[in-house]
Amino acid sequence: MSDVRHPTLRAQAIWGERRAGGTDVMDRLHHGRIAAPIVDLRDVPGLDGVGPAPGGGLRVGSAVRLAELAADERVRAGWPALADAAGGLANPQIRNVATFGGSLLQRTRCAWFRSPDFRCYKAGGTGCPAAGVDHPWHAPLSTGPCVAPHPSTLALALLAFDAKVEIEPRGLIEVAALYGDGMAAGAEHTVTEEELLVAAILPPPRPGAVSGWFRVASRGRAEWPLVEVILHLAPGFARVAVGGMHSVPARVPELEAALLAGAPLDPVVATLAASAPHASTSTRTKFPQLARAVEIVVARLGGVPAALPAPSFAPPAVPAPATPAPRGRR
Amino acid sequence: MRQPEPVPSPIGAYARKIDGRERIAGRAQFVADLTVPRMAHAKFVRSPHPHARIVAIHLDAALALPGVFGACIGEELPKRYGVIPVAQDETALALGKVRYIGEPVVCIAAVDEETAHRACAAVRVDYEVLPPVLTIEDALDASKPVIHDYARKPSNVLRRVHQAYGNVDAGFAAAEVVIEEEYVYPGSTHAALESHAALAQVEPDGKLTLWSSTQNPHYVHRDVARVLGLREQDVRLIKPAVGAGYGGKCDPFCTDICSAYLARKLGRPVRIVLEREEVFYAHRGRHPTRLWLKMGFSAAGDITAIDFKAWADGGAYASYGVVTSYYLGVFMTLPYRVENYRFESHRLYTNKPPCGPKRGHGAIQPRFALEAHLDKAAARLGLDPAELRRRNCIEPNTETCNGLRVTSVGIRECIDAVVKASGYETRRGTLGPGRGLGLAASAYMCGALHPVYQNEMPHSAVQVKIDRSGEVVVSAGTADIGQGSNHMLAGLVAAELGLHPEDIRVIEGDTSLTPVDLGSYSSRVTFMAGNAALAGVRPLRAKIVEAVAAKLGCAPEEVRFGLAGHPERGDGPRVGTETSDVSWVDAVWLAEERFGPLIHAGGYTPPKIGSRFRRQSVGPSPAYSFTAQVAEVAVDEETGEVRVEKVWVAHDCGRVLNLAIVEGQIEGCVYMGVGEAVSEEQAYDKGLIRAPSLLEYKVPTIHECPEIVVFPVESHDPEGPLGAKEAGEGPQLSTVPAIANAIHDATGLWLNDPPFTPEKVLRALDRRRRSGGR
């Protein structure tokens, strides 16, 4: 067993591979992708709990379990897409131990990164051995050397809700700053060994806002998505955060503008596809899937909220419940 | 007063497995649960290259670490092995060359797994990298490097099989409709819950005991002894509880051979338990296969000819690949009548983990092509697909054009059952866009007629011992891997003796204590070991009958077993007549007094079925099982997602011995088929496994598993044990084509390359849109 420390003070919970639920860290341990001693966060105070933030928002501690997040009535009422996503990703076993912070800071799932025998760019080496291979598990819109999609679904929710994250000692930062541009070598985020992710702060719900989550996957559950979207819509306001397409969690402003303008989405995704740096035969299908996923969420939310022009496309007839049915994907 | 009921026959009942409780309670002992004093733990250094020459191996740094006991490399174990004698090309550790990413190169034993891991990381191996052979096209390209370059006739084609029966060209000439198409079937792996594991210990007398998680104790026993240069009689192989195999544990593995070798070399027991990622490297899964199929049909829908070619991408070693090359072709003459048939198959070497036998071995891929073809033909001919199949079904007691002797046949009953239950004939084509029904049928074997190594000995032997305590002990070399062969043996013996299956003690899978059985593969165990068990118990039953008849003064034919007991005497089942009887224990006493020890071993040797075709040595079976199924799917044309909603499956298993096990096996087959149809694929990026974990390798979860409605069909095979055949593999054959045909009903798309993932469905829809389709 690797060296494991159990600090009891936040200031000590640095210098090492931080472990909360351990669902990713223990997996990486097998593959030789844990270089430092493990710093277990179990006894570190102040990381748990969901509670009010100043100004009517919500503070979600980084050690909150995904299952707790999904079940929290305040989250369900004010930021439903976050609850849906937390309750829909992975499987019940993982959701019961994996944490919010762990979901945000998990490492890439790429087989080249996970194999102990290779040192790709994200493992501290150079280059991307996965580039040039054609399969749908790549991120066609990646701008960095790594072509793997960023694995965090909950980061999309934070982007869609304009949340901020609290990093000690750096302070409150934007989600975009948490992830950078995807060019970072050896990491998927910017949290250094001297820093600790403490919480995320969600701003108060906007009047008339609705939000939803949808993913396209080749297995209904316990799966990373091919494409997923989190939409946060209010009168005159749209956020579309997209997973499975980029090497960092990202919003797609072109889709947001199209929703606000009531414009059709297919030309938008076609334009994205045309200029996608890593488009291949297999990843090209992700663009129409992206448009459909956005349309499905819009339809589920009852359309783009009033005071906006109605969308020009016909919402597909998907009268699906917001919570997953006991069996089936929607 | 008697108890109201005699002992009910266990045959056909829905019964809990005799060893079910210990598994559910977590008490069953798997290799990873076994520890012995001074035991070392070993780990492997594996190849990072798909194809490379080993220049040097530097072990010094690893061996210098505290807690490291020792290591071994390929040169220490140079004898090539493999279950199929004509294709022994494997060594436990790479010898001279590595042939796939993940191939074991060094095995290191240490005080614990962590230390062994650390030692592996300290090993340096120098390689001279060679160009890899990664695809079927590469393997067929003579300009590419040869993977097994030491062979007498070096080639990346392990085996080519070519067979022709009847007059194929005349069959096509007589056809009204000829359909010719290519299919690509993906590779997939077994994903058994328990990983491969072995524990080896040298006994005080110098003999070796090896506990192995295996389906085939007999073959592992042979190869371990051969590679280590030991007499087989000095090796004892014990198969403890095994957490499934599905074909993935049919070969001897590096775990078996390295633990045995290191235990002798280091003088201490060695245990090796593979991690999940390593199980993907051990593989032996479904061969990715390219298929070309041409079929002719008369206007009425009779099959006039089949011409078929297959290229199977086998990975770096032969495993059972020679057998695969035959299985790809021989079952295409079932369950439909065809007089003119030709096939050519190739089993190829590539620089990837070796493929081998996965549930439905070799027959899954061509069955997908054939059944998809039949629906295409029905569409062209304007016939109902069920009717097309029915009119071509073979009859019982026939011989196929390629010399397969077929006894019992329940295929029509299977088709009728699922067509009726699913409403196929009225609902197909009416469910609206995005929803559809598909039908497919299939046939499979019940064990191979010929053993993998040439001999005339029984394929199965079962010893039954009954002693004066009343205990019945059944000993068999069978390997229960969760499929229920222990219960099968207990049930058959209990039925003969009027006892409950729980009253029978089964000892199995121990080469020193139990007679030889060839193992759990080819769906052979129920048929062969079941017959051997009946042959073992029936002479003992006859002795008990004679002794009891003499005691009671009745005719032997009047003696019944399992009579109701007398509660006031506190005894169990009784033996005798309606008017007088003795207790079970007394009956055994009487027999032992009269005849001496009550021990008998029965054997099963398949019948000598002469075929018109000498070359037909792989494929013939003493009996065949039959399946039909209807799948109902929902296809989301927006996202491309395919959801299998419900499957009706009817399987002719000959006779149901335990309904719970038969249903469980059939459901398991359908479940595995659903995975291969919609999500599973053992895919590679430049030789690296793309999904080396159960998070990324997409076996369906409970949410993706459809509702499965099972209809057992009983055709009572004349040679099966009490009429039984098999239920463990055959039902999987028709699942994927039923789903493919259902997708066609839902969308109008013919998809020829499973798994039917969202991006493939969308691409097909897009192609159709651009070509002006609906």
Interface residues (C-beta under 8 A of the other chain):
Chain A: M1 S2 D27 H30 H31 G32 N91 R109 A111 W112 R114 S115 D117 F118 P129 A130 V133 H135 P136 W137 V216 A217 S218 R219 G220 R221 A222 E223 W224 L226 T281 S282 T285 K286 P288 Q289 R292 A293 E295 I296 P316 V318 R327 G328 R329
Chain B: R46 S47 P48 I101 E114 A121 E275 E277 E638 T639 G640 E641 R643 V678 S679 A683 D685 K686 L688 I689 R690 A691 P692 S693 L695 E696 K698 P700 T701 H703 E704 P755 T757 P758 E759 L762 R763 D766
